[in-house]
Amino acid sequence: MDRRLFLQGLSASAVAAGVLPVTAAAAEAQERSEADVAKQIAASKDSSPVRIGIIGPGSRGKELVRNLLRVPGVKIAAAADVYEPRFAQLNELCGYEVAAHKDFRALIDRKDLDAIVVATPLGLHATQVLPALKSGRHVYGEKTMAYTVEEARAIREASGSKALYQVGHQYRYSPWIRAAIARVQAGEIGDVTHIAGYWFRNNDWRRPVPADDPGGKLEHLINWRLYNQWSLGLIAELGSHHMDIANWIFGANPTAAMGSGSICRYHDGRETDDNVQVVLSYPQGKRFIFTSTTDNAKMGDQLWVYGSKGSLNLTLEDATFFYEPAKVKRVATGVEKGVTTSASYQAGGEMPYRGPGKPVELKDPEDATTIAIRAFIHCVRTGDRPIADAEVGYGSALCVVQADKARRERREVEVPA
Ligand SMILES: NC(=O)c1ccc[n+]([C@@H]2O[C@H](COP(=O)([O-])OP(=O)(O)OC[C@H]3O[C@@H](n4cnc5c(N)ncnc54)[C@H](O)[C@@H]3O)[C@@H](O)[C@H]2O)c1
């Protein structure tokens, strides 16, 4: 059914109350029972062999391998990378020799793989994910799903029950985020209309490059995040996680994006901005606002979810609820503390309310990536559809690509369906 027709069919009051999700995809996601989710993310007794090939065992790729090796039955059977030192690093991590390929196509051509992990720079994702899916292998693809909307659409279309796609939005599996969002969707902080994301760091985002680098090739390979050919900058690398969570909470993808940014601090030849600002518009006037800087770490990485009855603070480690204080009754006119007041002024002021908040209590929550990877192997073994599936990846890719377009063109752009 058409998404907009579906929307019209929903009861407006139920949507406004946050009881029903606002897109067909969200409705479908909600229909998946919690029992199925629990089955995916729980440790399994199944240890049947699963052979994995990894394309791009760099920094994130090795982290994924570390987590894959924790799942009984998983073997890293092959790797592809254009940077030779990666193979020795991977062998050391695995404790055995992994078949090495310089060309990722040779890895995809192997007949002995059940699933392929793609953890290369963003500009390469579709080039590698698409043939991997078309070869009938399940794919764990790092975020952002793709560099263009067309590529993201093609990945969404190529994935299905025979070739599953799971995107690297591991926070979909994070126990404290799942618990907190379930409470928000149950109405704990009232109607949520605004979400603000901060991702602040105080470093130049550079990685060391070997001194012997003829033609600057290694600079581009290692510091790919700083160059437009491979990267959509801070919006993709950091913002995509927040945008995915905003889509999740609002139960919809945005309809429009505004963006800006500049190179303010690091005039070192980079092409991607060192600070960015994004506003995403959602149905019913809801908004997500993202800001990222690289020369001040005060805010760290945090999301604020603002509802009519309270707020939720989400970080990489925890979730905390704050509740709106009781509304102060406005005095029409009178004298307070020697000042004549009117309806628009009260001596109480508009100070932020502070206090410890109420943390979401969980006993020993596991790392989100550990769960996401275990869930992926569960899906490979059972054919279950991943929680962070192609629809999830597509939604956040839409946000990233269109917000970046808005940043470059300095105007509001439409986000297609
Ligand atoms: N989900 C998360 O929290 C998370 C965290 C960090 C990075 N990531 C994502 O993971 C991806 C990789 O990031 P990274 O920090 O590991 O980068 P990285 O540079 O450390 O690793 C990328 C690897 O890909 C290799 N590579 C480059 N071109 C290749 C090609 N043509 N064929 C095969 N291999 C090639 C590089 O040599 C390198 O080993 C990015 O998409 C990034 O956004 C996700």
The ligand as an SDF file (V2000), in Angstrom:
LIG
                    3D

 44 48  0  0  0  0  0  0  0  0999 V2000
   28.7770    1.2480   13.0400 N   0  0  0  0  0  0  0  0  0  0  0  0
   29.7300    1.9820   13.5990 C   0  0  0  0  0  0  0  0  0  0  0  0
   29.6350    2.3960   14.7590 O   0  0  0  0  0  0  0  0  0  0  0  0
   30.9500    2.3140   12.8030 C   0  0  0  0  0  0  0  0  0  0  0  0
   32.1020    2.7500   13.4700 C   0  0  0  0  0  0  0  0  0  0  0  0
   33.2240    3.0550   12.7020 C   0  0  0  0  0  0  0  0  0  0  0  0
   33.1770    2.9360   11.3120 C   0  0  0  0  0  0  0  0  0  0  0  0
   32.0320    2.5180   10.7200 N   0  0  0  0  0  0  0  0  0  0  0  0
   31.9370    2.4020    9.2480 C   0  0  0  0  0  0  0  0  0  0  0  0
   32.8000    1.3660    8.8150 O   0  0  0  0  0  0  0  0  0  0  0  0
   33.3290    1.6880    7.5150 C   0  0  0  0  0  0  0  0  0  0  0  0
   34.8490    1.6220    7.5820 C   0  0  0  0  0  0  0  0  0  0  0  0
   35.3450    2.5680    8.5190 O   0  0  0  0  0  0  0  0  0  0  0  0
   36.7920    2.3550    9.1850 P   0  0  0  0  0  0  0  0  0  0  0  0
   36.9590    3.3700   10.2230 O   0  0  0  0  0  0  0  0  0  0  0  0
   36.9640    0.9230    9.5540 O   0  0  0  0  0  0  0  0  0  0  0  0
   37.7490    2.6830    7.9530 O   0  0  0  0  0  0  0  0  0  0  0  0
   39.2000    2.0970    7.7420 P   0  0  0  0  0  0  0  0  0  0  0  0
   39.8580    2.9960    6.7720 O   0  0  0  0  0  0  0  0  0  0  0  0
   39.8670    1.8380    9.0400 O   0  0  0  0  0  0  0  0  0  0  0  0
   38.9170    0.6730    7.0600 O   0  0  0  0  0  0  0  0  0  0  0  0
   38.4690    0.5410    5.7320 C   0  0  0  0  0  0  0  0  0  0  0  0
   39.2110   -0.6160    5.0780 C   0  0  0  0  0  0  0  0  0  0  0  0
   38.7480   -0.7450    3.7320 O   0  0  0  0  0  0  0  0  0  0  0  0
   39.8890   -0.9910    2.9190 C   0  0  0  0  0  0  0  0  0  0  0  0
   39.6040   -0.6670    1.5290 N   0  0  0  0  0  0  0  0  0  0  0  0
   39.6060    0.5590    0.9310 C   0  0  0  0  0  0  0  0  0  0  0  0
   39.3190    0.4240   -0.3710 N   0  0  0  0  0  0  0  0  0  0  0  0
   39.0940   -0.8910   -0.5970 C   0  0  0  0  0  0  0  0  0  0  0  0
   38.7480   -1.6470   -1.7430 C   0  0  0  0  0  0  0  0  0  0  0  0
   38.5640   -1.0850   -2.9460 N   0  0  0  0  0  0  0  0  0  0  0  0
   38.6230   -2.9970   -1.6170 N   0  0  0  0  0  0  0  0  0  0  0  0
   38.7910   -3.5920   -0.4180 C   0  0  0  0  0  0  0  0  0  0  0  0
   39.1520   -2.9320    0.6950 N   0  0  0  0  0  0  0  0  0  0  0  0
   39.2830   -1.5860    0.6050 C   0  0  0  0  0  0  0  0  0  0  0  0
   40.9570   -0.1340    3.5450 C   0  0  0  0  0  0  0  0  0  0  0  0
   42.2550   -0.4930    3.1310 O   0  0  0  0  0  0  0  0  0  0  0  0
   40.7190   -0.3860    5.0140 C   0  0  0  0  0  0  0  0  0  0  0  0
   41.3950   -1.5320    5.4740 O   0  0  0  0  0  0  0  0  0  0  0  0
   32.7740    3.0560    7.1760 C   0  0  0  0  0  0  0  0  0  0  0  0
   31.6360    2.9220    6.3770 O   0  0  0  0  0  0  0  0  0  0  0  0
   32.4020    3.6460    8.5270 C   0  0  0  0  0  0  0  0  0  0  0  0
   31.3630    4.5840    8.4630 O   0  0  0  0  0  0  0  0  0  0  0  0
   30.9290    2.2010   11.4410 C   0  0  0  0  0  0  0  0  0  0  0  0
  1  2  1  0
  2  3  2  0
  2  4  1  0
  4  5  1  0
  4 44  2  0
  5  6  2  0
  6  7  1  0
  7  8  2  0
  8  9  1  0
  8 44  1  0
  9 10  1  0
  9 42  1  0
 10 11  1  0
 11 12  1  0
 11 40  1  0
 12 13  1  0
 13 14  1  0
 14 15  2  0
 14 16  1  0
 14 17  1  0
 17 18  1  0
 18 19  2  0
 18 20  1  0
 18 21  1  0
 21 22  1  0
 22 23  1  0
 23 24  1  0
 23 38  1  0
 24 25  1  0
 25 26  1  0
 25 36  1  0
 26 27  1  0
 26 35  1  0
 27 28  2  0
 28 29  1  0
 29 30  1  0
 29 35  2  0
 30 31  1  0
 30 32  2  0
 32 33  1  0
 33 34  2  0
 34 35  1  0
 36 37  1  0
 36 38  1  0
 38 39  1  0
 40 41  1  0
 40 42  1  0
 42 43  1  0
M  CHG  2   8   1  16  -1
M  END
$$$$
